């Protein structure tokens, strides 16, 4: 999906292609959602994010269809700004606020994958430790105690930061999913960990292969890497 | 108030005009009257004053800069040279690359965040204007001492501004440099570089050709921000920042992001004849430059310009430096298609005039003619000054007080402590506090980013071809010897690019100096330009464009003369790039080049003794070429698995950085019979360390011998040792070293 101000949209497309899927560009102003198997809301600063991150993108014409399809079980992955859009759209609980140290942070981040049931994370082993870049200015995940307890109790914390939260997220939460498990929001950027040449490594690839149902992925190494 | 029209100017020739307040000298004002054969209108006076400012007209530097073109080596790669928005070089396979560096020093002092942010925005638009997709940015920064209050206010704001704008544009920041010196208190340097990629046949130029073609202003509305930025801020020394805040522009990176996508779609559909961005001097600059590079005539209806504030005067509209605006020349039959693309991206676009054959730029406002000038006289025929030049008397004092007697570490423990002290000094310490605020991953083509020798990006997904860029400069070397200092900056950037495996191809520069009205500053400037021009000729790489920033001084004290030089290189297969950190256990560490006892302007003298004197390291550009050739060929043939250029802090700092990159230890044996202090801390140029897999050693040494490059094995990479060990000298455990190197910035800036 490209909103005005989306930045990692081409990176998300590339990741889908590397994972063996067909990437279709979606446009914020389209009135209907084409026939797709899943939607990725990419990172960036949609509409400049001058109000609240994701607050305007949530009202983009195409989002009505995306929200309806997500409620019906369509797999939707929101990365960074996409995560913020999903929260604003109430597809996911909680909100993302300015980093507690007030600075933008870009670095390779260690994470633990806790939920491997979602369509986006089923390629991982439970408890897998991975390294994926984060890059955000407003990535602190916040929610009320009840919501946090509920998320944890129902296994809806998908990934957590290791070695402390880089942005002040409550309970080190880096990603969550909805009750159905089809909608996942992530602050880290797996699309920047699908090629060791230009990213942090290969640890993010399975977020995309799980969906494509690609048989190419074996432990630790993919066909893509072998070919290179 | 009545409008000062051409008619009024003719009827009332004696009216007093505020040319002095606008930054024009009396003889410049007289010259305008001669050109026009009457007094200028208020609007014309505004246009001349901003366009004849030092920043826009290069009036003090032009006569020196000429030699850069005159001495330029022949190059097949140069597609567009100096004088356009940015130079363009052919990088093979039908690809072309454009890159340029520009200063935003004074605005950043007045308002660190917005000054730095709009510095990035401006250079990105220059690159976009050439028809290229901007693909990466870099920044070169100078501040007062790291502990100074001034720096504590400035640095976090500047870094947040560069990050805030670049991150929101979706451009990876792939590297840069920062240094600290007392001379930059009250006058920080903020130089931003952008690089863009296009197909060779996609070059766009800033010219208004084709009578009847429409002039379209698109992007943001015009407001009162940045009025007189080029004349008030960039072309004079200033003391009271607050009063000048309206002269600083305010950036909107989101508007620029959509403007980029909009422009690229317009270029792809071939809808423009010429295009120019609006930066310094705003509409005055864009209209006069477009017109004088084209048919020579243009008519503008100023009432059509969309305004943020309807009460703006004509002069304010013409001088406004509101950001995120572009001006295009479009054939009438393409106007509808042009507007359709703009509508898709929600970009405001307005026809404000058309190309004429009158040979004059004519501007109407409220039904009357307020500007009627030959555009060349505004854009290109400004005054040229032969400023007086005087080698300052104290220059000899530097030679005489060379610091030879400064106490040196004479025990092993002292040497060990000195190496750690230098690693922890702000100039050499870990910069990730800064660079972690910059997105380096976006666009997915970043192959190398800081802290590597140079930044490297792949040109596109479907090619292995890439470019590497390094920007370097050393004000202390340049203060001691401006000619050598400029060449050392050039040599360092050249070496850094070659160390990644890329072949250097072209040069850009940003020349930051004090007041051109000070003869000793002009001596520094003229020497530095001469050094740069001679150096480029000797290295065989042309300058494609650059920027001069004068008046960098506080009161009567100028900054250290600081030419920042950027070198761009090409690599055919980015998979073969050479990283800078040790990562391969057992590889042999080779020191390439010759180490002499050279401490003039060194980090050791600066950090340990607070001393500046002596001669900077000797420049040997022939040796630099040989060293570069060896590193490039060795990378291509996979004879080396890492390479790191040696510069500030010498071999010791090079080893520290190589070890800490991936936490690999090293055991070093210095050449027998040498002074460990000199070998470790001298800053001799033309040197690098490389690591060679044992299986490649014979081939690698044969290559060095064949090229006549001095080389010597000084140690081995040892993953088990977890320390930097200098045999017979000292051992520093990596965690201790890491702590010293990485704690400095967080301690200083939070």
Interface residues (C-beta under 8 A of the other chain):
Chain A: X4 X5 X7 X8 X10 X11 X14 X43 X44 X45 X47 X48 X49 X50 X101 X103 X104 X105 X106 X107 X133 X135 X137 X189 X191 X192 X195 X197 X198 X199 X200 X228
Chain B: X160 X163 X164 X167 X168 X169 X170 X252 X253 X254 X255 X257 X258 X261 X345 X346 X432 X435 X436 X437 X438 X439 X440 X441 X442 X443 X444 X445 X446 X447 X458 X461 X574 X575 X750
